[in-house]
């Protein structure tokens, strides 16, 4: 009697476990089916937020944006390439100008008259080198905005063909 009740309990438990497993499998299949309702997923557009390019809510450098834009829009890729080149040279001018300013300040604070004159020239040259990057950064921002708009325009034109 105990053995027959245990076998009945085991059968019910295995039936319930298999029923739960089937329900879980079917719910996963339904969930996977409802996630991809459209046959072709749409690519999201690029955005320029605060001087940074975002694609699918991920920040991109100008070089990475150029990589994504090469397949869709040649003018956008060229604008991103120019923006990346400007940023690279701006880093160089910032570092070189900052070193000139630092060297000039050290020479100005020394006790020698000939070093003070050279220090004043170094501070002036370093300030000019750092200062020329301001309009270059503004141009870079305009290139990024142009690249984003061209990419999005090409993306919209591409979606009409589908």
C-alpha positions as CSV (number, residue, x, y, z in Angstrom):
1,X,0.0,0.0,0.0
2,X,2.8,2.4,0.8
3,X,4.6,1.4,-2.4
4,X,1.5,2.1,-4.5
5,X,0.9,5.5,-2.9
6,X,4.6,6.4,-3.5
7,X,4.4,5.4,-7.1
8,X,1.2,7.5,-7.6
9,X,2.9,10.4,-5.9
10,X,6.0,10.0,-8.2
11,X,3.8,9.9,-11.3
12,X,1.9,13.1,-10.2
13,X,5.2,14.9,-9.5
14,X,6.7,13.9,-12.8
15,X,3.5,14.9,-14.6
16,X,3.5,18.3,-12.9
17,X,7.2,18.8,-13.6
18,X,6.8,18.0,-17.3
19,X,3.8,20.3,-17.4
20,X,5.8,23.2,-15.9
21,X,8.7,22.5,-18.3
22,X,6.3,22.6,-21.3
23,X,4.8,25.9,-20.1
24,X,8.2,27.4,-19.6
25,X,9.3,26.3,-23.1
26,X,6.2,27.6,-24.7
27,X,6.4,31.0,-22.9
28,X,10.0,31.4,-24.1
29,X,9.0,30.6,-27.7
30,X,6.1,33.1,-27.5
31,X,8.4,35.7,-26.0
32,X,11.0,35.2,-28.7
33,X,8.3,35.4,-31.4
34,X,6.9,38.7,-30.1
35,X,10.3,40.4,-29.9
36,X,11.0,40.3,-33.7
37,X,7.7,41.4,-35.2
38,X,9.2,43.3,-38.1
39,X,11.0,41.3,-40.8
40,X,13.8,43.8,-41.1
41,X,15.0,45.8,-38.1
42,X,15.5,49.5,-38.6
43,X,18.9,51.0,-37.9
44,X,18.8,53.9,-35.5
45,X,20.0,57.3,-36.5
46,X,23.1,59.0,-35.2
47,X,22.7,61.9,-32.8
48,X,25.0,64.7,-31.8
49,X,24.6,65.5,-28.1
50,X,26.9,68.0,-26.5
51,X,29.7,67.6,-29.0
52,X,29.6,63.8,-28.9
53,X,28.2,61.5,-31.6
54,X,25.9,58.8,-30.4
55,X,24.8,55.7,-32.3
56,X,22.4,53.3,-30.7
57,X,22.9,55.1,-27.4
58,X,26.6,54.5,-27.5
59,X,29.2,57.3,-27.8
60,X,31.4,57.2,-30.8
61,X,34.7,58.9,-31.7
62,X,34.8,60.7,-35.0
63,X,36.9,57.8,-36.4
64,X,34.3,55.2,-35.4
65,X,31.5,57.4,-36.8
66,X,33.4,57.5,-40.1
67,X,33.6,53.7,-40.1
68,X,29.8,53.5,-39.7
69,X,29.1,56.2,-42.2
70,X,31.3,54.7,-45.0
71,X,28.6,52.3,-46.0
72,X,25.8,54.8,-46.1
73,X,27.1,58.3,-47.0
74,X,30.4,59.4,-48.5
75,X,30.0,63.1,-47.5
76,X,29.3,62.1,-43.9
77,X,32.3,59.8,-43.8
78,X,34.5,62.6,-45.2
79,X,33.2,65.0,-42.6
80,X,33.9,62.6,-39.8
81,X,37.4,61.9,-41.2
82,X,38.2,65.7,-41.2
83,X,36.8,66.0,-37.7
84,X,39.0,63.2,-36.4
85,X,42.1,64.7,-38.1
86,X,41.3,68.1,-36.6
87,X,41.0,66.6,-33.1
88,X,44.3,64.8,-33.5
89,X,46.2,67.9,-34.4
90,X,44.4,69.9,-31.7
91,X,45.8,67.4,-29.1
92,X,49.2,68.0,-30.5
93,X,48.9,71.8,-30.4
94,X,47.4,71.7,-26.8
95,X,50.3,69.6,-25.6
96,X,53.0,71.5,-27.4
97,X,51.6,74.9,-26.5
98,X,51.2,73.8,-22.8
99,X,54.8,72.7,-22.7
100,X,55.9,76.1,-24.1
101,X,53.8,77.9,-21.5
102,X,55.2,75.8,-18.7
103,X,58.8,76.2,-19.9
104,X,58.2,79.9,-20.3
105,X,56.8,80.3,-16.7
106,X,59.8,78.4,-15.3
107,X,62.2,80.6,-17.3
108,X,60.3,83.8,-16.2
109,X,60.6,82.8,-12.6
110,X,64.4,82.3,-12.9
111,X,66.8,85.0,-11.8
112,X,68.5,85.4,-15.2
113,X,67.5,88.3,-17.5
114,X,68.2,86.4,-20.7
115,X,66.0,83.5,-19.6
116,X,63.2,85.9,-18.7
117,X,63.1,87.3,-22.2
118,X,63.1,83.8,-23.7
119,X,60.4,82.8,-21.1
120,X,58.2,85.7,-22.2
121,X,58.5,84.5,-25.8
122,X,57.7,80.9,-24.8
123,X,54.6,81.9,-22.9
124,X,53.4,84.0,-25.8
125,X,54.0,81.3,-28.4
126,X,52.5,78.6,-26.2
127,X,49.4,80.8,-25.6
128,X,49.0,81.4,-29.4
129,X,49.3,77.6,-30.0
130,X,46.7,76.8,-27.5
131,X,44.5,79.7,-28.7
132,X,44.4,78.6,-32.3
133,X,42.7,75.4,-31.3
134,X,39.5,77.2,-30.3
135,X,38.3,78.0,-33.8
136,X,39.5,74.6,-35.0
137,X,37.3,72.9,-32.3
138,X,34.4,75.0,-33.5
139,X,35.0,73.9,-37.1
140,X,35.2,70.3,-35.8
141,X,31.8,70.7,-34.1
142,X,30.3,72.0,-37.4
143,X,31.8,69.0,-39.3
144,X,30.4,66.5,-36.8
145,X,26.9,68.2,-37.1
146,X,27.2,68.0,-40.9
147,X,28.3,64.4,-40.8
148,X,25.4,63.4,-38.5
149,X,22.9,65.2,-40.6
150,X,24.2,63.7,-43.9
151,X,24.3,60.2,-42.4
152,X,20.7,60.5,-41.1
153,X,19.6,61.9,-44.5
154,X,21.2,59.0,-46.3
155,X,19.6,56.6,-43.8
156,X,16.1,58.1,-44.4
157,X,16.6,57.9,-48.2
158,X,17.7,54.3,-47.8
159,X,14.6,53.4,-45.8
160,X,12.3,54.5,-48.6
161,X,13.9,52.0,-51.0
162,X,13.1,49.0,-48.7
